[in-house]
């Protein structure tokens, strides 16, 4: 059986360091596009469960796709992954936070209230940049 499509989305290794720093053309961190550097993102996990909690959703998706594959065949998880990828591509302009409502509806997260819904308000985000510069970067003009 060919499960390359399933493996391409769900990898076993997840980097701990986060996004990392984006280096500009002059070898300095590009603070305008990537924001200020955070020491918290560069630390290793302090407890074994911390890494497990970071990978919880990935492990949950793996288990759900495996169960779906055993019940309905290989086509079902592949079709669901294509729908997830299509829903992930729908975004707002680069300087606005995307809500990913279609993706939440597909995953069934639209009916639950979690920590991020209350304390992770995108309007209070520190990652706000100059709209014109961010659009030029996204379109490849810079």
N, C-alpha and C positions, 0 to 999 in steps of 0.2 A: 504494500500500500504506500502511496505517496502522500506524506504529510508535510511537505515543504511549506505549503501555505500556512498551516497551523503553527509551525515552528518559527516562521519569520516574524510573527506578531508576538509570540510568547517566548521570551528568552529566559534562561535560568539565571543568568548573571545580571544584576542590576547595579549600576555604579552608585557608590555611597556619597561621592563628593558633590552631587547635584550638577548644576549646569556648568560651573567653572567660570573662569574669566574669559571674556572675549578681548582679544588683543587687536588693536587697530593697526593701521598701516605703518605707524612709526614705532611699534613695539611697546606701546603703553596701553593700559586698560581703557577700553572705550566706555566711559562712564555714562555718556549720553544714551547709548543704546542698551547697555546691560545693567545700568544702575550701579549703586555703590557695592563694593565687595563686602562679603559677610564672612566672618571667621567661622560662624556656625555651620555653613555649608561645607567647609573644608575639614571639619573634625571627623574622626572615625566614630562609629557608634560606641557608646559607653557601656551598653548592656546587650546581651545576646537577643533579647526580645525586641529591641529597637529596630533591628534590621528585619525581623520577622513582621513587625507591624507595618513597616514601610512597604513590604512586599505582599501584604494581605490581599489587596484587590487583585494583583497579578495571580497569586495562588488560587484565589476564588474563581477567577476567569478560567484558569487552566482546568480546574476541577469541573466547572460547568461545561466547558467545551468537550472534555473527555467523556462526561456522562452523556451529553447530547450526541456525541459521535457513536457511543456504544448503543444508544437507543435508536437513533434515526439514520445513522450512516455518516459517511464523510462529508456529504454535501451540506448538511445542516450547519455545522460550525463554520464551514467556509463561507456560506451565504451570510451568516450572522456577522462574521468578520468583515465582509465586504460592506455590509450596511453600517457597521461601526466606523469603518474608514471613510465612507461617504459622509456620514454625519459629523465626523471630526473635521472635515474640510470646510464645512460651513462656518464662516467666521465673520466678525465685524472688521472694521478697519483696524490696522495694526496698533493704533494708539488707544483703542477702546478694548475693554475686557469682554470676551465672548462668554455667553452664558452656557453654551452647548446644551440647549434644551432638548434638541432632537436626540442627542446621545444619551442624556439622562432618561429620556422616555424609553429608548430602546433597552437600556440596562435595567429599567424599573426603579431608578432612584428618584423619580419625580414625585413619588407618593410618600417619601420618607423625609424627615427633618433630621439633619445631622449637625455636627459641630461646625462644619464649614458654612452651612446655611445661615447661621446666626452670627458667628464671629469672624467670618471671612468676607466682609462686604467689599466688592470690587471698587466701589466709589471711594473707599478709604485707602486704596492701594498706593504704595510709594512709587510704583513703576509707572510714572507718567512722563512722557517725553514730548518733544516738539512734533506736532502732527505732520508738518511738511517734510521734515527730515526723515521721519519714520516711513512715510509713504514713498519717498524717493529711494530709500534703502530697500524697501520691499519690492519695488518695481525694477530695481537694479540700475537706477540712474546715478547712484553714488558709488 
